[in-house]
Amino acid sequence: MAEVHDLSTRLHGAWQDLAAPGDRARWLPPERFGVLSHVSRPDGTRFRSAYDALFDVFGPAGEMEPEPVIRERLRVARHTATGDTLHYRLATMTDETGTQITVRDHTVIHPVTEENETVVHLSHALVLPAFRGRGLGAILRTLPLLDAIDTGADPCRVTLVAEMEPHNPDADAATRDDQHRRLRVYESAGFRMLDPGVVGYAQPCFTGEDPAHTPLPMRLVVRRVRREKEPTCPADEAVRIVESLYGMYAMDLARAAIETVSPRLEHLREHDAPVRLLPPSSDA
């Protein structure tokens, strides 16, 4: 069985229909950089190098799931307690020398009922430092939509969602600058932030080392495909996004970790007005 499947040419052929509005202006052919591939096996060398690269960056902050969790997600499509179907994808890009230059992972969450939208959780996106500033981020933001369509989603009923750290005035200047830069990039691409004052989202604790299972406050930055310019999101759609994420996490994390964030979802369910969509870089 082949470990990876090249996606570069296919993604470039569809980019005009799939890329976010702001990413179309900065689009470059993926094959210009190398081979963009799904990792299809959780026991191959590509998995090892991809997971290690993600963990080195996101693991120290508690933002990377344990390796056995990622391996299990990659093995087979799974179903949540509410019936959603989860398709996890791990992808890398390598240059002509075989050097890994990007890593991206995401989960397509198909709803059990057709009236609900497909939610795509943008887990982690990493461009290795030597290759930043070349337009690779646009490719990594577009691939998850292609994967959603390939697993059966209607492209007009897809929401991409990323969890982003809130502004931290106590962080050092370099960290603050990096966070602001990432938010501005997503903002310029056409992503918007669900009003954090209404949503109050937090990522469940990934590690078993914290007996209190303290969640990480996060902001949800979304791209509602083909509706990027709408100023608000219906309340039930915001609920669906958070339900999808917590349902996905409940498959792998300790029950206590999910219980610590459940009150946030219940509070959101009480909100029936449209949720404002704000610039991700705002201090709201």
Buried (B, 14 or more C-beta within 10 A) or exposed (E): EEBBEBBBEBBBEBBEEBBBEBBBEBBBBBBEBBBBBBBBBBEBEBBEBBBBBBBEBBBEEBBBBBBEBBBBBBEEEBEBEEEBBBBBBBBBBBBEEEEBBBBBBBBBBBBEEEEBBBBBBBBBBBBBEEBEEBBBBBBBBBBBBBBBBEBEBEBEBBBBBBBBBEBEEEEEEEEBEEBEEBBEBBBBBBBBBBBBEBBBBBBBBBBEEBEEBBBBBBBBBBBBBEBBEEEBBEBBBBBBBBBBBBBBBBBBBBEBBBEBBEEBBEEBBEBEEBBBBBBBBBEB
